[in-house]
């Protein structure tokens, strides 16, 4: 999962509009504010709330 840094720089969480980051270990894009992990399918971020899963640490 190699996402373009420029793309990551313009993406925001669709819930809180906060910053997101790539999480290689979990295989997706993480919003720490909402504790949501958005999947990446075929190197394309799926930034839909319905597709995200809640992360519990």
PABAMAR-37489 format. One line per 5 residues: their letters; for each residue x, y negated, z negated of N, C-alpha, C, O, CB. Coordinates in pm, 1 decimal, decimal comma. Glycine has a CB too. Example, Ala and Ser with C-alpha at 12.3 -4.5 7.8 and 13.67 -1.06 7.14 Angstrom:
BEGIN
AS	1319,0:569,0:-780,0:1230,0:450,0:-780,0:1320,0:330,0:-780,0:1423,6:331,9:-846,5:1130,8:447,3:-904,6  1285,0:225,0:-708,0:1367,0:106,0:-714,0:1290,0:-3,0:-787,0:1340,9:-113,8:-803,9:1408,4:59,8:-572,5
This chain:
BEGIN
XXXXX	84,9:117,9:0,0:0,0:0,0:0,0:89,3:-124,0:0,0:125,4:-175,6:-105,8:-96,5:0,1:-122,7  123,4:-169,8:116,4:206,6:-288,7:129,5:121,9:-403,0:182,9:96,7:-412,4:303,0:327,8:-262,2:222,2  78,5:-489,0:92,8:-4,4:-602,4:133,6:82,6:-724,5:157,7:182,9:-746,0:89,6:-111,6:-633,1:27,3  43,0:-802,5:254,1:112,1:-925,4:288,3:103,4:-1023,8:171,6:-5,1:-1049,6:119,5:52,8:-987,3:416,8  217,8:-1078,4:131,1:221,2:-1173,2:19,4:140,3:-1299,2:50,3:81,8:-1359,1:-39,9:366,1:-1211,1:-13,6
XXXXX	136,8:-1338,7:175,2:58,2:-1456,1:212,9:-91,1:-1429,0:193,1:-165,0:-1515,9:146,9:86,7:-1495,6:359,5  -134,4:-1308,6:228,2:-273,8:-1270,4:207,4:-307,6:-1269,1:58,9:-411,9:-1320,4:18,4:-301,8:-1133,0:269,5  -220,0:-1210,7:-22,1:-243,4:-1208,1:-166,7:-249,2:-1348,9:-224,6:-318,8:-1372,9:-323,2:-134,2:-1127,5:-236,9  -176,8:-1441,5:-164,2:-175,6:-1578,7:-212,2:-306,6:-1652,7:-190,7:-335,2:-1749,3:-261,4:-66,2:-1653,1:-145,7  -386,9:-1608,7:-93,8:-513,1:-1678,7:-67,6:-635,3:-1604,9:-121,3:-743,0:-1663,5:-132,2:-529,4:-1700,1:80,3
XXXXX	-619,6:-1477,0:-154,9:-731,9:-1401,4:-209,9:-757,1:-1438,9:-355,7:-663,4:-1465,1:-431,0:-705,9:-1250,9:-197,9  -883,2:-1441,1:-394,1:-921,8:-1463,4:-533,7:-1027,3:-1360,0:-571,0:-1088,6:-1297,7:-484,4:-975,6:-1609,3:-555,8  -1046,9:-1343,2:-699,4:-1150,3:-1252,0:-747,8:-1287,3:-1307,7:-708,3:-1314,3:-1425,6:-731,2:-1140,2:-1232,4:-903,1  -1373,3:-1225,7:-649,9:-1506,2:-1274,7:-611,0:-1598,6:-1299,6:-729,8:-1703,5:-1362,0:-713,5:-1571,4:-1176,2:-517,6  -1562,6:-1252,9:-847,0:-1646,5:-1271,4:-965,6:-1612,2:-1401,9:-1036,7:-1698,9:-1487,2:-1056,4:-1630,0:-1152,9:-1062,1
XXXXX	-1484,0:-1417,3:-1075,7:-1444,0:-1532,1:-1157,3:-1364,6:-1637,0:-1080,2:-1334,0:-1743,5:-1133,8:-1362,9:-1484,8:-1274,0  -1331,0:-1607,5:-954,8:-1249,1:-1695,5:-870,4:-1107,3:-1711,9:-926,5:-1036,6:-1806,8:-893,0:-1316,1:-1833,2:-857,1  -1067,4:-1617,3:-1012,4:-934,0:-1619,8:-1071,3:-831,3:-1551,3:-983,2:-864,0:-1494,2:-879,2:-936,0:-1554,6:-1207,1  -706,6:-1558,1:-1027,1:-597,0:-1497,8:-953,3:-603,9:-1345,8:-960,9:-650,8:-1288,2:-1059,1:-463,0:-1547,6:-1006,8  -556,3:-1283,6:-855,6:-548,5:-1138,3:-849,6:-404,1:-1100,3:-821,6:-323,5:-1183,7:-780,4:-644,5:-1080,1:-740,8
XXXXX	-372,3:-972,3:-844,7:-237,8:-924,9:-813,2:-247,1:-782,0:-763,8:-341,3:-709,1:-795,0:-143,8:-934,9:-936,5  -148,6:-744,7:-687,3:-140,7:-608,2:-637,3:-98,2:-517,9:-751,8:-6,2:-551,5:-826,4:-41,9:-597,1:-517,4  -164,2:-403,8:-766,6:-129,4:-305,6:-869,0:-98,7:-174,2:-798,6:-188,3:-94,4:-771,0:-245,0:-288,2:-974,4  28,6:-153,1:-770,2:72,6:-33,9:-696,5:40,4:94,5:-772,5:4,6:195,1:-711,2:222,9:-41,2:-668,9  52,6:92,3:-904,2:28,2:212,3:-984,6:-116,2:259,5:-975,4:-142,7:379,7:-973,9:63,7:185,9:-1129,6
XXXXX	-208,1:166,5:-969,3:-350,4:201,8:-962,5:-401,9:203,9:-819,7:-514,2:247,8:-794,9:-432,7:104,3:-1044,6  -321,6:157,3:-726,1:-358,6:162,2:-585,4:-465,4:64,3:-545,0:-555,3:99,0:-468,3:-403,3:296,7:-551,5  -457,8:-58,9:-595,5:-557,6:-158,3:-559,0:-513,7:-298,2:-594,9:-395,7:-324,7:-617,5:-688,6:-127,6:-625,7  -610,3:-386,5:-599,7:-587,4:-526,3:-634,6:-659,6:-551,8:-766,1:-778,9:-524,5:-779,5:-637,3:-624,1:-521,2  -585,6:-604,4:-862,6:-636,2:-618,0:-998,6:-666,1:-762,8:-1033,6:-585,6:-852,3:-1007,7:-536,9:-560,8:-1097,4
XXXXX	-782,7:-784,4:-1092,7:-815,4:-911,5:-1156,8:-808,8:-884,3:-1306,3:-893,6:-813,8:-1360,9:-958,5:-967,5:-1112,1  -708,5:-939,9:-1372,3:-692,7:-916,0:-1515,8:-800,8:-986,2:-1596,9:-838,8:-937,0:-1703,2:-555,3:-962,2:-1562,1  -851,5:-1100,6:-1549,4:-957,1:-1172,1:-1621,5:-1083,5:-1087,6:-1633,4:-1144,2:-1081,0:-1740,3:-989,2:-1304,2:-1551,5  -1123,0:-1023,5:-1524,7:-1246,0:-943,3:-1521,9:-1220,3:-795,1:-1549,5:-1314,2:-718,2:-1570,0:-1314,5:-958,4:-1387,1  -1093,5:-755,6:-1550,0:-1054,4:-614,2:-1565,3:-1118,8:-529,2:-1455,7:-1171,6:-421,1:-1481,8:-1095,2:-560,6:-1705,7
XXXXX	-1113,3:-580,7:-1332,2:-1166,9:-509,5:-1216,8:-1054,3:-474,5:-1121,9:-963,9:-554,7:-1098,6:-1274,1:-593,4:-1144,8  -1060,4:-354,1:-1067,3:-964,9:-309,6:-967,6:-1039,1:-293,2:-835,5:-1130,7:-211,8:-823,9:-895,3:-176,6:-1010,7  -998,3:-371,3:-736,9:-1058,0:-365,8:-604,6:-976,0:-271,4:-517,3:-853,2:-280,2:-517,0:-1066,3:-507,2:-541,2  -1040,2:-182,0:-443,8:-965,4:-85,1:-363,5:-903,2:-148,1:-239,0:-944,6:-254,3:-192,6:-1056,3:29,0:-322,6  -803,1:-78,9:-187,3:-741,2:-114,6:-60,5:-756,3:6,6:30,0:-704,6:114,2:-0,1:-589,3:-156,6:-78,0
XXXXX	-827,1:-10,9:140,3:-852,1:99,0:233,8:-788,6:66,1:368,1:-818,4:-37,1:428,1:-1004,7:125,1:250,2  -701,6:153,7:414,5:-630,3:132,7:541,1:-558,4:-2,1:542,0:-561,0:-74,4:641,6:-728,0:141,0:659,8  -493,9:-35,0:429,4:-419,2:-161,0:411,0:-507,0:-285,4:417,7:-457,0:-395,3:441,4:-311,1:-171,8:515,6  -637,3:-269,0:397,1:-730,6:-382,3:396,2:-795,2:-390,1:258,1:-859,1:-294,2:214,7:-839,7:-367,6:508,8  -779,5:-503,6:188,1:-842,2:-519,5:57,3:-994,7:-526,0:69,9:-1048,3:-599,8:152,5:-789,4:-645,9:-12,0
XXXXX	-1062,2:-448,5:-12,3:-1208,3:-449,1:-14,8:-1249,9:-528,5:-138,6:-1255,7:-474,8:-249,2:-1268,0:-301,8:-16,9  -1278,4:-655,8:-118,4:-1306,6:-746,4:-229,4:-1456,7:-757,2:-257,0:-1510,2:-866,8:-273,7:-1249,1:-884,6:-199,8  -1522,4:-643,8:-261,6:-1665,8:-637,4:-292,0:-1682,6:-588,9:-435,7:-1621,4:-490,1:-476,3:-1741,4:-543,0:-191,7  -1765,4:-658,5:-511,5:-1788,0:-621,1:-651,3:-1842,1:-479,3:-661,4:-1808,5:-406,3:-754,7:-1884,9:-719,3:-718,4  -1925,4:-440,0:-566,2:-1984,6:-305,9:-567,9:-1879,5:-196,2:-551,4:-1900,4:-83,1:-595,4:-2089,0:-293,7:-457,7
XXXXX	-1767,9:-228,7:-489,0:-1661,3:-130,7:-464,6:-1556,6:-128,5:-576,1:-1477,3:-34,7:-584,5:-1593,3:-160,4:-331,9  -1555,6:-229,8:-660,5:-1454,7:-240,6:-767,5:-1489,2:-145,8:-881,1:-1604,5:-107,8:-901,3:-1444,9:-386,3:-820,3  -1384,8:-109,2:-954,7:-1407,3:-28,5:-1074,8:-1349,6:-99,7:-1195,5:-1249,4:-170,5:-1186,2:-1344,6:112,1:-1060,0  -1414,5:-79,8:-1308,1:-1373,3:-144,0:-1432,7:-1250,7:-73,2:-1486,8:-1245,8:49,8:-1490,6:-1487,8:-142,7:-1537,1  -1152,0:-150,5:-1528,4:-1029,0:-96,4:-1585,5:-1035,9:-113,6:-1737,2:-1066,1:-221,8:-1787,7:-901,8:-167,6:-1525,7
XX	-1007,7:-6,6:-1807,3:-1008,0:-12,3:-1953,9:-869,5:23,8:-2002,9:-824,0:136,8:-1985,3:-1115,5:83,5:-2015,2  -802,0:-72,6:-2064,6:-667,3:-47,9:-2117,9:-666,1:-52,4:-2267,5:-561,1:-33,8:-2328,9:-568,5:-148,5:-2063,6
